Amino acid sequence: MCSIEQRYLDLGGRVQFNARVEIILVETDRAIGVRLGDGSEHRADWVISAADGRTTIFDMLDGKYVDRALRNRKENPRLFQPLVYVSLGVARALDDLPVSVGGLRYPLESPMTIAGKREDSICVRSYSFDSRR
C-alpha cells in the first residue's frame, strides 16, 4: 500500500477499487461527488480526477465547463513528436549525478532517426533523489 493511500485511510477515508466513475456530480458549479458504473453515488468534500483531461472534462463533466479554446484543442488536436522511453534499474546509488527535473542531455556518437526525426542527443533523467530506494 502506498503512503498516500495509508495516510488517507488513517484519516478516515475509504478506498474503493475496480469501480469506474461515470459522472462527476455537480451542484451549483461545484463537484460534490461521483456516480459509479453500478449506479451508486458517493458524495465528497473534494473530488480529484485521476483520469486524463479529455475523459474528465468531456465525459465525466459532459463538456459543460469548456471554453472555446479548449473545445478547439479537442476538435483540432496537434500531434506531438513521438517519444521513446527506456527505463533502467541499476544496482548502485547515483548520488554523483546532478538532480535534474528535465533531465540531462548527452550527444550521441551516431545520430539516429526516429519516426522521420533526426535525434542527435539523448535525455537522461535520474530518480536517485527518491528516498524509497
Distance bins in CASP14 RR format, pairs under 12 A and 6 or more apart:
PFRMAT RR
TARGET T0000
AUTHOR 0000-0000-0000
RMODE 2
METHOD distances of the structure
MODEL  1
1 7 0 0 0 0 0 1 0 0 0 0 0
1 8 0 0 0 0 0 1 0 0 0 0 0
1 9 0 0 0 0 1 0 0 0 0 0 0
1 10 0 0 0 0 0 1 0 0 0 0 0
1 15 0 0 0 0 1 0 0 0 0 0 0
1 17 0 0 0 0 0 1 0 0 0 0 0
2 8 0 0 0 0 1 0 0 0 0 0 0
2 9 0 0 0 0 0 1 0 0 0 0 0
2 15 0 0 0 0 0 1 0 0 0 0 0
2 132 0 0 0 0 1 0 0 0 0 0 0
3 9 0 0 0 0 0 1 0 0 0 0 0
3 10 0 0 0 0 0 1 0 0 0 0 0
3 131 0 0 0 0 0 1 0 0 0 0 0
3 132 0 0 0 0 1 0 0 0 0 0 0
4 10 0 0 0 0 0 1 0 0 0 0 0
4 11 0 0 0 0 0 1 0 0 0 0 0
4 13 0 0 0 0 0 1 0 0 0 0 0
4 15 0 0 0 0 0 1 0 0 0 0 0
4 48 0 0 0 0 0 1 0 0 0 0 0
4 50 0 0 0 0 0 1 0 0 0 0 0
5 11 0 0 0 0 0 1 0 0 0 0 0
5 12 0 0 0 0 0 1 0 0 0 0 0
5 13 0 0 0 0 1 0 0 0 0 0 0
5 14 0 0 0 0 0 1 0 0 0 0 0
5 15 1 0 0 1 0 0 0 0 0 0 0
5 16 0 0 0 0 0 1 0 0 0 0 0
5 17 0 0 0 0 0 1 0 0 0 0 0
6 12 0 0 0 0 0 1 0 0 0 0 0
6 13 0 0 0 0 0 1 0 0 0 0 0
6 15 0 0 0 0 0 1 0 0 0 0 0
7 13 0 0 0 0 1 0 0 0 0 0 0
7 15 0 0 0 0 0 1 0 0 0 0 0
8 14 0 0 0 0 1 0 0 0 0 0 0
8 15 1 0 0 1 0 0 0 0 0 0 0
8 44 0 0 0 0 0 1 0 0 0 0 0
8 46 0 0 0 0 0 1 0 0 0 0 0
8 48 0 0 0 0 0 1 0 0 0 0 0
9 15 1 0 0 1 0 0 0 0 0 0 0
9 16 0 0 0 0 0 1 0 0 0 0 0
11 45 0 0 0 0 0 1 0 0 0 0 0
13 42 0 0 0 0 0 1 0 0 0 0 0
13 44 0 0 0 0 1 0 0 0 0 0 0
13 45 0 0 0 0 0 1 0 0 0 0 0
13 46 0 0 0 0 0 1 0 0 0 0 0
14 42 0 0 0 0 1 0 0 0 0 0 0
14 44 0 0 0 0 0 1 0 0 0 0 0
15 42 0 0 0 0 0 1 0 0 0 0 0
16 34 0 0 0 0 0 1 0 0 0 0 0
16 36 1 0 0 1 0 0 0 0 0 0 0
16 37 0 0 0 0 0 1 0 0 0 0 0
16 38 0 0 0 0 0 1 0 0 0 0 0
16 40 0 0 0 0 1 0 0 0 0 0 0
16 42 1 0 0 1 0 0 0 0 0 0 0
16 44 0 0 0 0 0 1 0 0 0 0 0
17 36 0 0 0 0 0 1 0 0 0 0 0
18 36 0 0 0 0 0 1 0 0 0 0 0
18 37 0 0 0 0 0 1 0 0 0 0 0
18 38 0 0 0 0 0 1 0 0 0 0 0
19 34 0 0 0 0 1 0 0 0 0 0 0
19 35 0 0 0 0 0 1 0 0 0 0 0
19 36 1 0 1 0 0 0 0 0 0 0 0
19 37 1 0 0 1 0 0 0 0 0 0 0
19 38 1 0 0 1 0 0 0 0 0 0 0
19 39 0 0 0 0 0 1 0 0 0 0 0
19 40 0 0 0 0 1 0 0 0 0 0 0
19 41 0 0 0 0 0 1 0 0 0 0 0
19 42 0 0 0 0 1 0 0 0 0 0 0
20 34 0 0 0 0 1 0 0 0 0 0 0
20 35 0 0 0 0 0 1 0 0 0 0 0
20 36 1 0 0 1 0 0 0 0 0 0 0
20 37 1 0 1 0 0 0 0 0 0 0 0
20 38 0 0 0 0 1 0 0 0 0 0 0
20 39 0 0 0 0 0 1 0 0 0 0 0
20 40 0 0 0 0 0 1 0 0 0 0 0
20 51 0 0 0 0 1 0 0 0 0 0 0
20 55 0 0 0 0 0 1 0 0 0 0 0
20 59 0 0 0 0 0 1 0 0 0 0 0
20 60 0 0 0 0 0 1 0 0 0 0 0
21 31 0 0 0 0 0 1 0 0 0 0 0
21 33 0 0 0 0 1 0 0 0 0 0 0
21 34 1 0 1 0 0 0 0 0 0 0 0
21 35 1 0 0 1 0 0 0 0 0 0 0
21 36 1 0 0 1 0 0 0 0 0 0 0
21 37 1 0 0 1 0 0 0 0 0 0 0
21 38 0 0 0 0 0 1 0 0 0 0 0
21 39 0 0 0 0 0 1 0 0 0 0 0
21 40 0 0 0 0 0 1 0 0 0 0 0
21 41 0 0 0 0 0 1 0 0 0 0 0
21 42 0 0 0 0 1 0 0 0 0 0 0
21 44 0 0 0 0 0 1 0 0 0 0 0
21 47 0 0 0 0 1 0 0 0 0 0 0
21 48 0 0 0 0 0 1 0 0 0 0 0
21 49 1 0 0 1 0 0 0 0 0 0 0
21 50 0 0 0 0 1 0 0 0 0 0 0
21 51 1 0 0 1 0 0 0 0 0 0 0
21 55 0 0 0 0 1 0 0 0 0 0 0
21 56 0 0 0 0 1 0 0 0 0 0 0
21 59 0 0 0 0 1 0 0 0 0 0 0
21 60 1 0 0 1 0 0 0 0 0 0 0
21 61 0 0 0 0 0 1 0 0 0 0 0
22 33 0 0 0 0 0 1 0 0 0 0 0
22 34 1 0 0 1 0 0 0 0 0 0 0
22 35 1 0 1 0 0 0 0 0 0 0 0
22 36 1 0 0 1 0 0 0 0 0 0 0
22 37 1 0 1 0 0 0 0 0 0 0 0
22 38 0 0 0 0 1 0 0 0 0 0 0
22 39 1 0 0 1 0 0 0 0 0 0 0
22 40 0 0 0 0 0 1 0 0 0 0 0
22 41 0 0 0 0 0 1 0 0 0 0 0
22 42 0 0 0 0 0 1 0 0 0 0 0
22 51 0 0 0 0 0 1 0 0 0 0 0
22 55 0 0 0 0 0 1 0 0 0 0 0
22 59 0 0 0 0 1 0 0 0 0 0 0
22 60 1 0 0 1 0 0 0 0 0 0 0
22 61 0 0 0 0 0 1 0 0 0 0 0
22 62 0 0 0 0 0 1 0 0 0 0 0
23 31 0 0 0 0 0 1 0 0 0 0 0
23 32 0 0 0 0 0 1 0 0 0 0 0
23 33 0 0 0 0 1 0 0 0 0 0 0
23 34 1 0 0 1 0 0 0 0 0 0 0
23 35 1 0 1 0 0 0 0 0 0 0 0
23 36 0 0 0 0 1 0 0 0 0 0 0
23 37 0 0 0 0 1 0 0 0 0 0 0
23 39 0 0 0 0 1 0 0 0 0 0 0
23 40 0 0 0 0 0 1 0 0 0 0 0
23 41 0 0 0 0 1 0 0 0 0 0 0
23 42 0 0 0 0 0 1 0 0 0 0 0
23 47 0 0 0 0 0 1 0 0 0 0 0
23 49 0 0 0 0 0 1 0 0 0 0 0
23 55 0 0 0 0 0 1 0 0 0 0 0
23 56 0 0 0 0 0 1 0 0 0 0 0
23 59 0 0 0 0 1 0 0 0 0 0 0
23 60 1 0 1 0 0 0 0 0 0 0 0
23 61 0 0 0 0 1 0 0 0 0 0 0
23 62 1 0 0 1 0 0 0 0 0 0 0
23 63 0 0 0 0 0 1 0 0 0 0 0
23 64 0 0 0 0 0 1 0 0 0 0 0
24 30 0 0 0 0 0 1 0 0 0 0 0
24 31 1 0 1 0 0 0 0 0 0 0 0
24 32 0 0 0 0 1 0 0 0 0 0 0
24 33 1 0 0 1 0 0 0 0 0 0 0
24 34 1 0 1 0 0 0 0 0 0 0 0
24 35 0 0 0 0 1 0 0 0 0 0 0
24 36 0 0 0 0 0 1 0 0 0 0 0
24 41 0 0 0 0 0 1 0 0 0 0 0
24 42 0 0 0 0 0 1 0 0 0 0 0
24 43 0 0 0 0 0 1 0 0 0 0 0
24 44 0 0 0 0 0 1 0 0 0 0 0
24 46 0 0 0 0 0 1 0 0 0 0 0
24 47 1 0 1 0 0 0 0 0 0 0 0
24 48 0 0 0 0 0 1 0 0 0 0 0
24 49 1 0 0 1 0 0 0 0 0 0 0
24 51 0 0 0 0 1 0 0 0 0 0 0
24 53 0 0 0 0 0 1 0 0 0 0 0
24 55 0 0 0 0 0 1 0 0 0 0 0
24 56 1 0 0 1 0 0 0 0 0 0 0
24 57 0 0 0 0 1 0 0 0 0 0 0
24 58 0 0 0 0 0 1 0 0 0 0 0
24 59 0 0 0 0 1 0 0 0 0 0 0
24 60 1 0 1 0 0 0 0 0 0 0 0
24 61 1 0 1 0 0 0 0 0 0 0 0
24 62 0 0 0 0 1 0 0 0 0 0 0
24 63 0 0 0 0 0 1 0 0 0 0 0
24 64 0 0 0 0 0 1 0 0 0 0 0
24 65 0 0 0 0 0 1 0 0 0 0 0
25 31 1 0 0 1 0 0 0 0 0 0 0
25 32 1 0 1 0 0 0 0 0 0 0 0
25 33 1 0 1 0 0 0 0 0 0 0 0
25 34 1 0 0 1 0 0 0 0 0 0 0
25 35 1 0 0 1 0 0 0 0 0 0 0
25 36 0 0 0 0 0 1 0 0 0 0 0
25 39 0 0 0 0 0 1 0 0 0 0 0
25 40 0 0 0 0 0 1 0 0 0 0 0
25 41 1 0 0 1 0 0 0 0 0 0 0
25 42 0 0 0 0 1 0 0 0 0 0 0
25 43 1 0 0 1 0 0 0 0 0 0 0
25 44 0 0 0 0 1 0 0 0 0 0 0
25 47 0 0 0 0 1 0 0 0 0 0 0
25 60 0 0 0 0 1 0 0 0 0 0 0
25 61 0 0 0 0 0 1 0 0 0 0 0
25 62 0 0 0 0 0 1 0 0 0 0 0
26 32 1 0 0 1 0 0 0 0 0 0 0
26 33 0 0 0 0 1 0 0 0 0 0 0
26 34 0 0 0 0 0 1 0 0 0 0 0
26 35 0 0 0 0 0 1 0 0 0 0 0
26 43 0 0 0 0 0 1 0 0 0 0 0
26 47 0 0 0 0 1 0 0 0 0 0 0
26 60 0 0 0 0 1 0 0 0 0 0 0
26 61 1 0 0 1 0 0 0 0 0 0 0
26 62 0 0 0 0 1 0 0 0 0 0 0
26 63 0 0 0 0 0 1 0 0 0 0 0
26 64 1 0 0 1 0 0 0 0 0 0 0
26 65 0 0 0 0 1 0 0 0 0 0 0
27 33 0 0 0 0 1 0 0 0 0 0 0
27 43 0 0 0 0 1 0 0 0 0 0 0
27 47 0 0 0 0 0 1 0 0 0 0 0
29 61 0 0 0 0 0 1 0 0 0 0 0
29 64 0 0 0 0 1 0 0 0 0 0 0
29 65 1 0 0 1 0 0 0 0 0 0 0
30 43 0 0 0 0 0 1 0 0 0 0 0
30 44 0 0 0 0 0 1 0 0 0 0 0
30 45 0 0 0 0 0 1 0 0 0 0 0
30 46 0 0 0 0 0 1 0 0 0 0 0
30 47 0 0 0 0 1 0 0 0 0 0 0
30 61 0 0 0 0 0 1 0 0 0 0 0
30 65 0 0 0 0 0 1 0 0 0 0 0
31 42 0 0 0 0 0 1 0 0 0 0 0
31 43 0 0 0 0 0 1 0 0 0 0 0
31 44 1 0 0 1 0 0 0 0 0 0 0
31 45 0 0 0 0 1 0 0 0 0 0 0
31 46 1 0 0 1 0 0 0 0 0 0 0
31 47 1 1 0 0 0 0 0 0 0 0 0
31 48 0 0 0 0 1 0 0 0 0 0 0
31 49 0 0 0 0 1 0 0 0 0 0 0
31 56 0 0 0 0 0 1 0 0 0 0 0
31 60 0 0 0 0 1 0 0 0 0 0 0
31 61 0 0 0 0 1 0 0 0 0 0 0
31 64 0 0 0 0 0 1 0 0 0 0 0
31 65 0 0 0 0 1 0 0 0 0 0 0
32 41 0 0 0 0 1 0 0 0 0 0 0
32 42 0 0 0 0 1 0 0 0 0 0 0
32 43 1 0 1 0 0 0 0 0 0 0 0
32 44 1 0 0 1 0 0 0 0 0 0 0
32 45 0 0 0 0 1 0 0 0 0 0 0
32 46 0 0 0 0 1 0 0 0 0 0 0
32 47 1 0 0 1 0 0 0 0 0 0 0
33 40 0 0 0 0 0 1 0 0 0 0 0
33 41 1 0 0 1 0 0 0 0 0 0 0
33 42 1 0 1 0 0 0 0 0 0 0 0
33 43 1 0 1 0 0 0 0 0 0 0 0
33 44 1 0 1 0 0 0 0 0 0 0 0
33 45 0 0 0 0 1 0 0 0 0 0 0
33 46 0 0 0 0 1 0 0 0 0 0 0
33 47 1 0 1 0 0 0 0 0 0 0 0
33 48 0 0 0 0 0 1 0 0 0 0 0
33 49 0 0 0 0 0 1 0 0 0 0 0
33 60 0 0 0 0 0 1 0 0 0 0 0
33 61 0 0 0 0 0 1 0 0 0 0 0
34 40 0 0 0 0 1 0 0 0 0 0 0
34 41 1 0 0 1 0 0 0 0 0 0 0
34 42 1 0 1 0 0 0 0 0 0 0 0
34 43 0 0 0 0 1 0 0 0 0 0 0
34 44 1 0 0 1 0 0 0 0 0 0 0
34 46 0 0 0 0 0 1 0 0 0 0 0
34 47 1 0 0 1 0 0 0 0 0 0 0
34 48 0 0 0 0 0 1 0 0 0 0 0
34 49 0 0 0 0 1 0 0 0 0 0 0
34 50 0 0 0 0 0 1 0 0 0 0 0
34 51 0 0 0 0 0 1 0 0 0 0 0
34 56 0 0 0 0 0 1 0 0 0 0 0
34 60 1 0 0 1 0 0 0 0 0 0 0
34 61 0 0 0 0 0 1 0 0 0 0 0
35 41 1 0 1 0 0 0 0 0 0 0 0
35 42 0 0 0 0 1 0 0 0 0 0 0
35 43 0 0 0 0 0 1 0 0 0 0 0
35 44 0 0 0 0 0 1 0 0 0 0 0
35 47 0 0 0 0 0 1 0 0 0 0 0
35 60 0 0 0 0 1 0 0 0 0 0 0
35 62 0 0 0 0 0 1 0 0 0 0 0
36 42 1 0 0 1 0 0 0 0 0 0 0
36 60 0 0 0 0 0 1 0 0 0 0 0
37 60 0 0 0 0 0 1 0 0 0 0 0
41 47 0 0 0 0 0 1 0 0 0 0 0
47 56 0 0 0 0 1 0 0 0 0 0 0
47 60 0 0 0 0 1 0 0 0 0 0 0
47 61 0 0 0 0 0 1 0 0 0 0 0
48 56 0 0 0 0 1 0 0 0 0 0 0
48 60 0 0 0 0 0 1 0 0 0 0 0
49 55 1 0 0 1 0 0 0 0 0 0 0
49 56 1 0 1 0 0 0 0 0 0 0 0
49 57 0 0 0 0 1 0 0 0 0 0 0
49 58 0 0 0 0 0 1 0 0 0 0 0
49 59 0 0 0 0 0 1 0 0 0 0 0
49 60 1 0 0 1 0 0 0 0 0 0 0
49 61 0 0 0 0 1 0 0 0 0 0 0
50 56 0 0 0 0 1 0 0 0 0 0 0
50 60 0 0 0 0 0 1 0 0 0 0 0
51 57 0 0 0 0 1 0 0 0 0 0 0
51 58 0 0 0 0 0 1 0 0 0 0 0
51 59 0 0 0 0 1 0 0 0 0 0 0
51 60 1 0 0 1 0 0 0 0 0 0 0
51 61 0 0 0 0 0 1 0 0 0 0 0
52 58 0 0 0 0 0 1 0 0 0 0 0
52 59 0 0 0 0 1 0 0 0 0 0 0
52 60 0 0 0 0 0 1 0 0 0 0 0
52 74 0 0 0 0 0 1 0 0 0 0 0
53 59 0 0 0 0 1 0 0 0 0 0 0
53 60 0 0 0 0 1 0 0 0 0 0 0
53 61 0 0 0 0 1 0 0 0 0 0 0
53 63 0 0 0 0 0 1 0 0 0 0 0
53 65 0 0 0 0 0 1 0 0 0 0 0
53 66 0 0 0 0 0 1 0 0 0 0 0
53 70 0 0 0 0 1 0 0 0 0 0 0
53 73 0 0 0 0 0 1 0 0 0 0 0
53 74 0 0 0 0 1 0 0 0 0 0 0
54 60 0 0 0 0 0 1 0 0 0 0 0
54 61 0 0 0 0 0 1 0 0 0 0 0
54 63 0 0 0 0 0 1 0 0 0 0 0
54 66 0 0 0 0 0 1 0 0 0 0 0
54 70 0 0 0 0 1 0 0 0 0 0 0
54 71 0 0 0 0 0 1 0 0 0 0 0
54 73 0 0 0 0 1 0 0 0 0 0 0
54 74 1 0 0 1 0 0 0 0 0 0 0
54 75 0 0 0 0 0 1 0 0 0 0 0
54 77 0 0 0 0 1 0 0 0 0 0 0
55 61 0 0 0 0 1 0 0 0 0 0 0
55 62 0 0 0 0 0 1 0 0 0 0 0
55 63 0 0 0 0 0 1 0 0 0 0 0
55 74 0 0 0 0 0 1 0 0 0 0 0
56 62 0 0 0 0 0 1 0 0 0 0 0
56 63 0 0 0 0 1 0 0 0 0 0 0
56 64 0 0 0 0 0 1 0 0 0 0 0
56 65 0 0 0 0 1 0 0 0 0 0 0
56 66 0 0 0 0 0 1 0 0 0 0 0
56 70 0 0 0 0 0 1 0 0 0 0 0
57 63 1 0 1 0 0 0 0 0 0 0 0
57 64 0 0 0 0 1 0 0 0 0 0 0
57 65 1 0 0 1 0 0 0 0 0 0 0
57 66 1 0 0 1 0 0 0 0 0 0 0
57 67 0 0 0 0 0 1 0 0 0 0 0
57 70 1 0 0 1 0 0 0 0 0 0 0
57 71 0 0 0 0 1 0 0 0 0 0 0
57 73 0 0 0 0 0 1 0 0 0 0 0
57 74 0 0 0 0 1 0 0 0 0 0 0
58 64 0 0 0 0 1 0 0 0 0 0 0
58 65 0 0 0 0 1 0 0 0 0 0 0
58 66 1 0 0 1 0 0 0 0 0 0 0
58 70 0 0 0 0 1 0 0 0 0 0 0
58 71 0 0 0 0 1 0 0 0 0 0 0
58 73 0 0 0 0 0 1 0 0 0 0 0
58 74 1 0 0 1 0 0 0 0 0 0 0
58 75 0 0 0 0 0 1 0 0 0 0 0
59 66 0 0 0 0 0 1 0 0 0 0 0
59 74 0 0 0 0 0 1 0 0 0 0 0
61 70 0 0 0 0 0 1 0 0 0 0 0
63 70 0 0 0 0 1 0 0 0 0 0 0
63 71 0 0 0 0 1 0 0 0 0 0 0
63 74 0 0 0 0 1 0 0 0 0 0 0
64 70 0 0 0 0 0 1 0 0 0 0 0
64 71 0 0 0 0 0 1 0 0 0 0 0
65 71 0 0 0 0 0 1 0 0 0 0 0
66 72 0 0 0 0 1 0 0 0 0 0 0
66 73 0 0 0 0 1 0 0 0 0 0 0
66 74 1 0 0 1 0 0 0 0 0 0 0
66 75 0 0 0 0 0 1 0 0 0 0 0
67 73 0 0 0 0 0 1 0 0 0 0 0
67 74 0 0 0 0 0 1 0 0 0 0 0
68 74 0 0 0 0 0 1 0 0 0 0 0
68 75 0 0 0 0 0 1 0 0 0 0 0
68 76 0 0 0 0 0 1 0 0 0 0 0
69 75 0 0 0 0 0 1 0 0 0 0 0
69 76 0 0 0 0 0 1 0 0 0 0 0
70 76 0 0 0 0 0 1 0 0 0 0 0
70 77 0 0 0 0 0 1 0 0 0 0 0
71 77 0 0 0 0 0 1 0 0 0 0 0
72 78 0 0 0 0 0 1 0 0 0 0 0
79 115 0 0 0 0 0 1 0 0 0 0 0
80 115 0 0 0 0 0 1 0 0 0 0 0
80 117 0 0 0 0 0 1 0 0 0 0 0
81 114 0 0 0 0 1 0 0 0 0 0 0
81 115 1 0 0 1 0 0 0 0 0 0 0
81 116 0 0 0 0 1 0 0 0 0 0 0
81 117 1 0 1 0 0 0 0 0 0 0 0
81 118 0 0 0 0 0 1 0 0 0 0 0
81 119 0 0 0 0 1 0 0 0 0 0 0
82 113 0 0 0 0 0 1 0 0 0 0 0
82 114 1 0 0 1 0 0 0 0 0 0 0
82 115 1 0 1 0 0 0 0 0 0 0 0
82 116 0 0 0 0 1 0 0 0 0 0 0
82 117 1 0 0 1 0 0 0 0 0 0 0
82 119 0 0 0 0 0 1 0 0 0 0 0
83 114 0 0 0 0 1 0 0 0 0 0 0
83 115 0 0 0 0 1 0 0 0 0 0 0
83 117 0 0 0 0 0 1 0 0 0 0 0
83 119 0 0 0 0 0 1 0 0 0 0 0
83 122 0 0 0 0 0 1 0 0 0 0 0
83 123 0 0 0 0 1 0 0 0 0 0 0
84 112 0 0 0 0 1 0 0 0 0 0 0
84 113 0 0 0 0 0 1 0 0 0 0 0
84 114 1 0 0 1 0 0 0 0 0 0 0
84 115 0 0 0 0 1 0 0 0 0 0 0
84 117 0 0 0 0 0 1 0 0 0 0 0
84 119 0 0 0 0 1 0 0 0 0 0 0
84 122 0 0 0 0 1 0 0 0 0 0 0
84 123 0 0 0 0 0 1 0 0 0 0 0
85 114 0 0 0 0 0 1 0 0 0 0 0
85 122 0 0 0 0 0 1 0 0 0 0 0
85 123 0 0 0 0 1 0 0 0 0 0 0
85 124 0 0 0 0 0 1 0 0 0 0 0
85 125 0 0 0 0 1 0 0 0 0 0 0
86 122 0 0 0 0 1 0 0 0 0 0 0
86 123 0 0 0 0 0 1 0 0 0 0 0
86 124 0 0 0 0 1 0 0 0 0 0 0
86 125 0 0 0 0 0 1 0 0 0 0 0
87 124 0 0 0 0 0 1 0 0 0 0 0
87 125 0 0 0 0 1 0 0 0 0 0 0
87 126 0 0 0 0 0 1 0 0 0 0 0
87 127 0 0 0 0 1 0 0 0 0 0 0
88 94 0 0 0 0 0 1 0 0 0 0 0
88 124 0 0 0 0 1 0 0 0 0 0 0
88 125 0 0 0 0 0 1 0 0 0 0 0
88 126 0 0 0 0 0 1 0 0 0 0 0
88 127 0 0 0 0 0 1 0 0 0 0 0
89 126 0 0 0 0 0 1 0 0 0 0 0
89 127 0 0 0 0 1 0 0 0 0 0 0
89 128 0 0 0 0 0 1 0 0 0 0 0
89 133 0 0 0 0 0 1 0 0 0 0 0
90 97 0 0 0 0 0 1 0 0 0 0 0
90 124 0 0 0 0 0 1 0 0 0 0 0
90 126 0 0 0 0 1 0 0 0 0 0 0
90 127 0 0 0 0 0 1 0 0 0 0 0
90 128 0 0 0 0 1 0 0 0 0 0 0
90 133 0 0 0 0 0 1 0 0 0 0 0
91 133 0 0 0 0 0 1 0 0 0 0 0
92 126 0 0 0 0 0 1 0 0 0 0 0
92 128 0 0 0 0 1 0 0 0 0 0 0
92 133 0 0 0 0 0 1 0 0 0 0 0
93 126 0 0 0 0 0 1 0 0 0 0 0
93 127 0 0 0 0 0 1 0 0 0 0 0
93 128 1 0 0 1 0 0 0 0 0 0 0
93 129 0 0 0 0 0 1 0 0 0 0 0
93 130 0 0 0 0 0 1 0 0 0 0 0
93 133 1 0 0 1 0 0 0 0 0 0 0
94 100 0 0 0 0 0 1 0 0 0 0 0
94 104 0 0 0 0 0 1 0 0 0 0 0
94 124 0 0 0 0 0 1 0 0 0 0 0
94 125 0 0 0 0 0 1 0 0 0 0 0
94 126 1 0 1 0 0 0 0 0 0 0 0
94 127 0 0 0 0 1 0 0 0 0 0 0
94 128 1 1 0 0 0 0 0 0 0 0 0
94 129 0 0 0 0 1 0 0 0 0 0 0
94 130 0 0 0 0 0 1 0 0 0 0 0
94 133 0 0 0 0 1 0 0 0 0 0 0
95 126 0 0 0 0 1 0 0 0 0 0 0
95 128 1 0 0 1 0 0 0 0 0 0 0
95 129 0 0 0 0 1 0 0 0 0 0 0
95 130 0 0 0 0 0 1 0 0 0 0 0
95 133 0 0 0 0 0 1 0 0 0 0 0
96 126 0 0 0 0 1 0 0 0 0 0 0
96 128 0 0 0 0 1 0 0 0 0 0 0
97 103 0 0 0 0 1 0 0 0 0 0 0
97 104 1 0 0 1 0 0 0 0 0 0 0
97 106 0 0 0 0 0 1 0 0 0 0 0
97 124 0 0 0 0 1 0 0 0 0 0 0
97 125 0 0 0 0 1 0 0 0 0 0 0
97 126 1 0 1 0 0 0 0 0 0 0 0
97 127 0 0 0 0 0 1 0 0 0 0 0
97 128 1 0 0 1 0 0 0 0 0 0 0
97 129 0 0 0 0 1 0 0 0 0 0 0
98 104 1 0 0 1 0 0 0 0 0 0 0
98 124 0 0 0 0 0 1 0 0 0 0 0
98 125 0 0 0 0 0 1 0 0 0 0 0
98 126 0 0 0 0 1 0 0 0 0 0 0
98 128 0 0 0 0 0 1 0 0 0 0 0
98 129 0 0 0 0 0 1 0 0 0 0 0
99 125 0 0 0 0 1 0 0 0 0 0 0
99 126 1 0 0 1 0 0 0 0 0 0 0
99 127 0 0 0 0 1 0 0 0 0 0 0
99 128 1 0 0 1 0 0 0 0 0 0 0
99 129 1 0 1 0 0 0 0 0 0 0 0
99 130 0 0 0 0 0 1 0 0 0 0 0
100 106 0 0 0 0 0 1 0 0 0 0 0
100 123 0 0 0 0 1 0 0 0 0 0 0
100 124 0 0 0 0 1 0 0 0 0 0 0
100 125 1 0 0 1 0 0 0 0 0 0 0
100 126 1 0 0 1 0 0 0 0 0 0 0
100 127 0 0 0 0 0 1 0 0 0 0 0
100 128 0 0 0 0 0 1 0 0 0 0 0
100 129 0 0 0 0 1 0 0 0 0 0 0
101 123 0 0 0 0 0 1 0 0 0 0 0
101 125 0 0 0 0 1 0 0 0 0 0 0
101 126 0 0 0 0 0 1 0 0 0 0 0
101 127 0 0 0 0 0 1 0 0 0 0 0
101 129 0 0 0 0 0 1 0 0 0 0 0
102 123 1 0 0 1 0 0 0 0 0 0 0
102 124 0 0 0 0 1 0 0 0 0 0 0
102 125 1 0 0 1 0 0 0 0 0 0 0
102 126 0 0 0 0 0 1 0 0 0 0 0
102 127 0 0 0 0 0 1 0 0 0 0 0
103 121 0 0 0 0 0 1 0 0 0 0 0
103 122 0 0 0 0 0 1 0 0 0 0 0
103 123 1 0 1 0 0 0 0 0 0 0 0
103 124 1 0 0 1 0 0 0 0 0 0 0
103 125 1 0 1 0 0 0 0 0 0 0 0
103 126 1 0 0 1 0 0 0 0 0 0 0
103 127 0 0 0 0 0 1 0 0 0 0 0
104 121 0 0 0 0 1 0 0 0 0 0 0
104 122 0 0 0 0 1 0 0 0 0 0 0
104 123 1 0 0 1 0 0 0 0 0 0 0
104 124 1 0 1 0 0 0 0 0 0 0 0
104 125 1 0 0 1 0 0 0 0 0 0 0
104 126 1 0 0 1 0 0 0 0 0 0 0
105 119 0 0 0 0 0 1 0 0 0 0 0
105 120 0 0 0 0 1 0 0 0 0 0 0
105 121 1 0 1 0 0 0 0 0 0 0 0
105 122 1 0 0 1 0 0 0 0 0 0 0
105 123 1 0 1 0 0 0 0 0 0 0 0
105 124 1 0 0 1 0 0 0 0 0 0 0
105 125 0 0 0 0 0 1 0 0 0 0 0
106 119 0 0 0 0 0 1 0 0 0 0 0
106 120 0 0 0 0 0 1 0 0 0 0 0
106 121 1 0 0 1 0 0 0 0 0 0 0
106 122 1 0 1 0 0 0 0 0 0 0 0
106 123 1 0 0 1 0 0 0 0 0 0 0
106 124 1 0 0 1 0 0 0 0 0 0 0
106 125 0 0 0 0 0 1 0 0 0 0 0
107 119 0 0 0 0 0 1 0 0 0 0 0
107 120 1 0 0 1 0 0 0 0 0 0 0
107 121 1 0 1 0 0 0 0 0 0 0 0
107 122 0 0 0 0 1 0 0 0 0 0 0
107 123 0 0 0 0 0 1 0 0 0 0 0
107 124 0 0 0 0 0 1 0 0 0 0 0
108 114 0 0 0 0 0 1 0 0 0 0 0
108 118 0 0 0 0 0 1 0 0 0 0 0
108 119 1 0 0 1 0 0 0 0 0 0 0
108 120 1 0 1 0 0 0 0 0 0 0 0
108 121 1 0 0 1 0 0 0 0 0 0 0
108 122 1 0 1 0 0 0 0 0 0 0 0
108 123 0 0 0 0 0 1 0 0 0 0 0
108 124 0 0 0 0 0 1 0 0 0 0 0
109 120 0 0 0 0 1 0 0 0 0 0 0
109 121 0 0 0 0 0 1 0 0 0 0 0
109 122 0 0 0 0 0 1 0 0 0 0 0
110 118 0 0 0 0 0 1 0 0 0 0 0
110 119 0 0 0 0 0 1 0 0 0 0 0
110 120 0 0 0 0 1 0 0 0 0 0 0
110 121 0 0 0 0 0 1 0 0 0 0 0
110 122 0 0 0 0 0 1 0 0 0 0 0
111 117 0 0 0 0 0 1 0 0 0 0 0
111 118 1 0 1 0 0 0 0 0 0 0 0
111 119 1 0 0 1 0 0 0 0 0 0 0
111 120 1 0 1 0 0 0 0 0 0 0 0
111 121 0 0 0 0 1 0 0 0 0 0 0
111 122 0 0 0 0 0 1 0 0 0 0 0
112 118 1 0 0 1 0 0 0 0 0 0 0
112 119 1 0 1 0 0 0 0 0 0 0 0
112 120 0 0 0 0 1 0 0 0 0 0 0
112 121 0 0 0 0 0 1 0 0 0 0 0
112 122 0 0 0 0 1 0 0 0 0 0 0
113 119 1 0 0 1 0 0 0 0 0 0 0
113 120 0 0 0 0 0 1 0 0 0 0 0
114 120 0 0 0 0 0 1 0 0 0 0 0
114 122 0 0 0 0 0 1 0 0 0 0 0
126 133 0 0 0 0 0 1 0 0 0 0 0
127 133 0 0 0 0 1 0 0 0 0 0 0
END
